[in-house]
């Protein structure tokens, strides 16, 4: 889906390449670019305009250019979040005015908006107070002079601060006098706006305001905040009619902004502090009913409840199976149709891409008005079935099970086990989604070996008339839909810069929002669009399997995914996204999600009685500690955002939820720890977790391997059941996200068949516990479960010992390791130095042709795998893997 550049964009690019234009004309062009949300181009254009010497003779024009430069700078999504806000303030300070003393309402309004955005990033209340100060200074200059802009924003912030203060006072069971005064101030400001600003529309000197949507929405918000809902709707209707009469289109983003602002105003004015639609005060119900008279039902719903984001963590297939349980409960609660951003890491990327393909198929075949809760339940049921069947094909072992692909790893430059695993994700898992005929009617859905291209996975939803909506714009149209089009974000980590790298259906690269310029001095590899005119040809297509494999590329086990000749003098290497953010929540904050759902199936660090002292064990354990601290910091940040009101909903489920953790007394302690109600209530110390799973079973699930091999039915279903029950508890009892009623009836998920064995007693419990006791092992699981194989292993061990003893007597003088002489050491060092000098002399050309160190290693590894590895892999696939799956099958569980 190629991008069509507007005339304004093309003209701006020509000017930035050197074409001349007067500063005033540049300002006009920048305003047009702003309307198209091309903030980056507008910013660069205005930066050039600021350098024009002629501005010294036109102070008014100079001020306008600086003001608009500040606006486009703080709104430019391609700049680092903190840096762009500080830079915008610097631009205002460089203008003709001092922002601390200025009386210019435009400057004061822009400064207030910047500080409000700072609050959205750092949760600091003082940022809101600063923003309010600038807005109030602007309002003091007269609401009619700026058509109520600073005044209406000051009133909104007064209500917002009062809402926060009332929330804290409610917890302390007191009344906040400060909040009462703020509410009164807000009411007074709105009354003045209605009195002074509204009449401007019909006055001769200001009738230019007719048809300007922002003016109508300002007066409407003033009435809305005063509880005069009918008058507010009348102003919105009048604005729509006047715009139509003048053939002026209301920009979609302004339409959306108005809906969200009014819905949020209804929320923060709700004295009950209940965010459930229909459960708030009578005033809130009236407010939302009024909005439905102008906006559509789904638009009001989106504006009031917020933007939903779902994060699927890393953790191999274990995490993927855990996520299926979460998805199942979310589907039952009818939450999935609201998810607009799907952020995936590692194992979460595998299941996330699979789920995305199914949702894409749904949205492109069924109109929005016909999509129901049952459609999403059916999707999750298909994903459950197809995914388990796919993973039981054992992707990890199949990487080395083909002689031809092993030979490709030797002789085809750049082809690695990571790329091979990506191809297997496509053929063994994604190919089970029968959607290929949507993209090409001549293609058979059974042609599973054809590559899937990530850049070809745009969602073009079908319209009510049964034809694809070719004009659908994700940013401006998605909020209007009931069934949202999700944006798939596959997170990896760049070894070049240490930053998060994202693959989406339209672009790839490092997003600026997650980079703190104050402490991070590394490069940022800019995002590029696949269909850009200047995108290198080799990178205009990215294979879905390769992007997913990069996200799940565990360092040390898989080679990094390499992107060569994409940035000058650099070779991009990407590894597992969990290195940067194993939960994926950072990408949701980047995308301004204010309802965040986190499914965390990652491998959490456990306690060790005797940690390793080895050269490898210590750094591995230290890395686990670092990852744990990062995870905790991220959780605390999200919790702080929820308390500050920046998040309207927050769910975080993980595998160690509600497990008992007690302090350990020292040797000879005379004051042993007492598990009293002060530390953990008695009712929480039973054998079951609060979500109904036996704690010893849950502890075993938390220790299941984070690998990409086969998982048996009971392993898979136990993980799903645990996640399902956790999510159920979070919505039903913790009320993590309001507004979702319990379904009238529970869908009969097949994975719940193992729940009987997860309660703590009975033969099925014993069977399940035995199966899960070996689930932490990366290899030889069936050898630990099967008695015949256990006996065989002991026989082989004894035979090996007997052979070693016999051989030591039979060949006592046999040399095992050749003698290492000084001559041999010298020859080796000389050869190494000579080869190194040769490479240095021949330069980059020789490095590209030879890459001798990598080549020698890959040849050695590949030859071994090609000659021996595939034989053992096939042996495992045909004998031991089916044996393991049979022992852990659902049928065997039912017979226990």
Rosetta blueprint (number, residue, H / E / L):
1 X L
2 X L
3 X L
4 X L
5 X L
6 X L
7 X H
8 X H
9 X H
10 X H
11 X H
12 X H
13 X H
14 X H
15 X H
16 X H
17 X L
18 X L
19 X L
20 X L
21 X L
22 X L
23 X H
24 X H
25 X H
26 X H
27 X H
28 X H
29 X H
30 X H
31 X H
32 X H
33 X H
34 X H
35 X H
36 X L
37 X L
38 X L
39 X H
40 X H
41 X H
42 X H
43 X H
44 X H
45 X H
46 X H
47 X H
48 X H
49 X H
50 X L
51 X L
52 X L
53 X H
54 X H
55 X H
56 X H
57 X H
58 X L
59 X H
60 X H
61 X H
62 X H
63 X H
64 X H
65 X H
66 X H
67 X H
68 X H
69 X H
70 X H
71 X H
72 X H
73 X H
74 X H
75 X H
76 X L
77 X L
78 X L
79 X L
80 X L
81 X H
82 X H
83 X H
84 X H
85 X H
86 X H
87 X H
88 X H
89 X H
90 X H
91 X H
92 X H
93 X H
94 X L
95 X L
96 X L
97 X L
98 X L
99 X L
100 X L
101 X L
102 X L
103 X L
104 X L
105 X H
106 X H
107 X H
108 X H
109 X H
110 X H
111 X H
112 X H
113 X H
114 X H
115 X H
116 X H
117 X H
118 X H
119 X H
120 X H
121 X H
122 X H
123 X L
124 X L
125 X H
126 X H
127 X H
128 X H
129 X H
130 X H
131 X H
132 X H
133 X H
134 X H
135 X H
136 X H
137 X H
138 X H
139 X H
140 X H
141 X L
142 X L
143 X L
144 X L
145 X L
146 X L
147 X L
148 X L
149 X H
150 X H
151 X H
152 X H
153 X H
154 X H
155 X H
156 X H
157 X H
158 X H
159 X H
160 X H
161 X H
162 X H
163 X H
164 X H
165 X H
166 X H
167 X H
168 X H
169 X H
170 X H
171 X H
172 X L
173 X L
174 X L
175 X L
176 X L
177 X H
178 X H
179 X H
180 X H
181 X H
182 X H
183 X H
184 X H
185 X H
186 X H
187 X H
188 X H
189 X H
190 X H
191 X H
192 X H
193 X H
194 X H
195 X H
196 X H
197 X L
198 X H
199 X H
200 X H
201 X H
202 X H
203 X L
204 X H
205 X H
206 X H
207 X H
208 X H
209 X H
210 X L
211 X L
212 X L
213 X H
214 X H
215 X H
216 X H
217 X H
218 X H
219 X H
220 X H
221 X H
222 X H
223 X H
224 X H
225 X H
226 X L
227 X L
228 X L
229 X H
230 X H
231 X H
232 X H
233 X H
234 X H
235 X H
236 X H
237 X H
238 X H
239 X H
240 X H
241 X H
242 X H
243 X H
244 X H
245 X H
246 X L
247 X L
248 X L
249 X L
250 X L
251 X L
252 X H
253 X H
254 X H
255 X H
256 X H
257 X H
258 X H
259 X H
260 X H
261 X H
262 X H
263 X H
264 X H
265 X H
266 X H
267 X H
268 X H
269 X L
270 X L
271 X L
272 X L
273 X L
274 X L
275 X L
276 X L
277 X L
278 X L
279 X L
280 X L
281 X L
282 X H
283 X H
284 X H
285 X H
286 X H
287 X H
288 X H
289 X H
290 X H
291 X H
292 X H
293 X H
294 X H
295 X L
296 X L
297 X H
298 X H
299 X H
300 X H
301 X H
302 X H
303 X H
304 X H
305 X H
306 X L
307 X L
308 X E
309 X E
310 X E
311 X E
312 X E
313 X L
314 X L
315 X L
316 X H
317 X H
318 X H
319 X H
320 X H
321 X H
322 X H
323 X H
324 X H
325 X H
326 X H
327 X H
328 X H
329 X H
330 X H
331 X H
332 X H
333 X L
334 X L
335 X L
336 X H
337 X H
338 X H
339 X E
340 X E
341 X E
342 X E
343 X E
344 X E
345 X E
346 X L
347 X H
348 X H
349 X H
350 X H
351 X H
352 X H
353 X H
354 X H
355 X H
356 X H
357 X H
358 X H
359 X H
360 X H
361 X H
362 X H
363 X H
364 X L
365 X L
366 X L
367 X L
368 X H
369 X H
370 X H
371 X L
372 X L
373 X H
374 X H
375 X H
376 X H
377 X H
378 X H
379 X H
380 X H
381 X H
382 X H
383 X H
384 X H
385 X H
386 X H
387 X H
388 X H
389 X H
390 X H
391 X H
392 X L
393 X L
394 X L
395 X H
396 X H
397 X H
398 X H
399 X L
400 X L
401 X L
402 X L
403 X H
404 X H
405 X H
406 X H
407 X H
408 X H
409 X H
410 X H
411 X H
412 X L
413 X L
414 X L
415 X L
416 X L
417 X H
418 X H
419 X H
420 X H
421 X H
422 X H
423 X H
424 X H
425 X H
426 X H
427 X H
428 X H
429 X H
430 X H
431 X H
432 X H
433 X L
434 X L
435 X L
436 X H
437 X H
438 X H
439 X H
440 X L
441 X L
442 X L
443 X L
444 X L
445 X L
446 X L
447 X L
448 X L
449 X L
450 X L
451 X L
452 X L
453 X E
454 X H
455 X H
456 X H
457 X L
458 X L
459 X L
460 X L
461 X L
462 X E
463 X L
464 X L
465 X L
466 X L
467 X L
468 X E
469 X L
470 X L
471 X L
472 X L
473 X L
474 X H
475 X H
476 X H
477 X H
478 X H
479 X H
480 X H
481 X L
482 X L
483 X L
484 X L
485 X L
486 X L
487 X E
488 X E
489 X E
490 X E
491 X E
492 X E
493 X E
494 X E
495 X L
496 X L
497 X L
498 X L
499 X L
500 X E
501 X E
502 X E
503 X E
504 X L
505 X L
506 X L
507 X E
508 X E
509 X E
510 X L
511 X L
512 X L
513 X L
514 X L
515 X L
516 X L
517 X L
518 X L
519 X L
520 X L
521 X L
522 X L
523 X L
524 X L
525 X L
526 X L
527 X L
528 X E
529 X E
530 X L
531 X L
532 X L
533 X L
534 X L
535 X L
536 X L
537 X H
538 X H
539 X H
540 X L
541 X L
542 X L
543 X E
544 X H
545 X H
546 X H
547 X H
548 X H
549 X H
550 X H
551 X H
552 X L
553 X L
554 X L
555 X E
556 X L
557 X L
558 X E
559 X L
560 X L
561 X E
562 X E
563 X E
564 X E
565 X E
566 X E
567 X E
568 X L
569 X L
570 X E
571 X E
572 X E
573 X E
574 X E
575 X E
576 X E
577 X L
578 X H
579 X H
580 X H
581 X H
582 X L
583 X L
584 X L
585 X H
586 X H
587 X H
588 X H
589 X H
590 X H
591 X L
592 X L
593 X L
594 X L
595 X E
596 X E
597 X E
598 X E
599 X E
600 X E
601 X L
602 X L
603 X L
604 X L
605 X L
606 X L
607 X L
608 X L
609 X L
610 X L
611 X L
612 X L
613 X L
614 X L
615 X L
616 X L
617 X H
618 X H
619 X H
620 X H
621 X H
622 X H
623 X H
624 X H
625 X H
626 X H
627 X H
628 X H
629 X H
630 X H
631 X H
632 X H
633 X H
634 X H
635 X H
636 X H
637 X H
638 X H
639 X H
640 X H
641 X H
642 X H
643 X H
644 X L
645 X L
646 X L
647 X L
648 X L
649 X E
650 X E
651 X E
652 X E
653 X E
654 X E
655 X L
656 X L
657 X L
658 X L
659 X L
660 X L
661 X L
662 X L
663 X L
664 X L
665 X L
666 X L
667 X L
668 X L
669 X L
670 X L
671 X L
672 X L
673 X L
674 X L
675 X L
676 X L
677 X L
678 X L
679 X L
680 X L
681 X L
682 X H
683 X H
684 X H
685 X L
686 X L
687 X L
688 X E
689 X L
690 X L
691 X L
692 X L
693 X L
694 X E
695 X H
696 X H
697 X H
698 X H
699 X H
700 X H
701 X H
702 X H
703 X L
704 X L
705 X L
706 X L
707 X L
708 X L
709 X L
710 X L
711 X L
712 X L
713 X H
714 X H
715 X H
716 X H
717 X H
718 X H
719 X H
720 X H
721 X H
722 X H
723 X H
724 X H
725 X H
726 X H
727 X H
728 X H
729 X H
730 X H
731 X H
732 X H
733 X L
734 X L
735 X L
736 X L
737 X L
738 X L
739 X L
740 X L
741 X L
742 X L
743 X L
744 X L
745 X L
746 X L
747 X L
748 X L
749 X L
750 X H
751 X H
752 X H
753 X H
754 X H
755 X H
756 X H
757 X H
758 X H
759 X L
760 X L
761 X L
762 X L
763 X H
764 X H
765 X H
766 X H
767 X H
768 X H
769 X H
770 X H
771 X H
772 X H
773 X L
774 X L
775 X L
776 X L
777 X L
778 X L
779 X L
780 X L
781 X H
782 X H
783 X H
784 X H
785 X H
786 X L
787 X H
788 X H
789 X H
790 X H
791 X H
792 X H
793 X H
794 X H
795 X H
796 X H
797 X H
798 X H
799 X H
800 X H
801 X H
802 X H
803 X H
804 X H
805 X H
806 X H
807 X H
808 X H
809 X H
810 X H
811 X L
812 X L
813 X L
814 X L
815 X L
816 X L
817 X L
818 X L
819 X L
820 X L
821 X L
822 X H
823 X H
824 X H
825 X H
826 X H
827 X H
828 X H
829 X H
830 X H
831 X H
832 X H
833 X H
834 X H
835 X H
836 X H
837 X H
838 X H
839 X H
840 X H
841 X H
842 X H
843 X L
844 X H
845 X H
846 X H
847 X H
848 X H
849 X H
850 X H
851 X L
852 X H
853 X H
854 X H
855 X H
856 X H
857 X H
858 X H
859 X H
860 X H
861 X H
862 X H
863 X H
864 X H
865 X H
866 X H
867 X H
868 X H
869 X H
870 X H
871 X H
872 X H
873 X H
874 X H
875 X H
876 X H
877 X H
878 X H
879 X H
880 X H
881 X H
882 X H
883 X H
884 X H
885 X H
886 X H
887 X H
888 X L
889 X L
890 X H
891 X H
892 X H
893 X H
894 X H
895 X H
896 X L
